[in-house]
Amino acid sequence: MSLITIGLIINLAFCIIIAALGVWGYVKTRKVGLIYLGISFLFYGLAHILALAGLAETAQPVSIAFRVIGYLLTTAGIFFLIFKK
């Protein structure tokens, strides 16, 4: 296994953990920002899965779209955590 593959696997594992914590946090607190953060990390994880499947080059527009959606959801999640009571 190359270092890039190991790095992608580690990043994917953390994406799954953070997504689970976001969902769990939402269930416990009902703070909508947490569910946005959890879902955003699922999108980051999908981009990592594409790369691990060897589709990083051919599915680059899809991978970019997943990351953009992830960043937008992360931004929305942080906004809701800061400004919604």
N, C-alpha and C positions, 0 to 999 in steps of 0.2 A: 504494500500500500504506500502510495506517495504521501508526502506531507500535506499536499493540497486536499487529498481525499480524507485524511485524518481530520484536517481542519474543518472540512465541510460536515463530517459526521458529528464532530463536537458542536459546531454551530447549530446543526439540526436538533441535536439533543437538547441544547439550551432553549431553542425556539419552542420545542414541545413542552419543556418544563415551565417556561414563562407563560405560554398559552394556557396551560392547566392552572397555573396560579392566578391568572387573570379571570378565568371562569370561576374558580373556587372563591376568589375574592368578591366577585360579583354576587355569587349565591349567598355569601355570608353578609355582605354589606348593602347590596342593591345599588351600588355606585356604578352608573352606566359607563363611566370612563374606564373601569377595569375590564369590562367585556370588550370594549373597543381595543384596548391594549392586547388582550388575549387573542382576539381575531387577527390583529395586525401581525403578531408573531407567527400565526399560522400561514399567512401569506409569505413572510420571509422564509419559513420552512419549505413552502412549495418551491420557491426559487432554488433552495439548496437541493431539494429532491431532483429537480431538473438537471442541475449540475452533476449530481452523483450518478444520474442515469445516462450521462454522457450527451445530454441534449443542450448543453450550455450554448453551443454555437448555433445550432439549427433553430432552437426555440428562444433565441435571445430577445426578440420583442415581447414574448410572453413573460420571460423572466423579468424584464424591465418593468412590465406592467404590474407583475406581482409585487415588486419592490416599491413602486410608486404607490400602489394601493396600500401597502403596509405602512409607508411613511405618512400617508394621509390619515389612516386610521390611528396611528400613533399620535399624530398631532391633535386629532379630534379627542382622543382619550385623555390626553394631558389637559386640553382645554376644559373638558367636562369635569375633570378632577379639581381643577383650579377654581372654575367659576360657577359650577352648579352645586347647590347645597342640598 
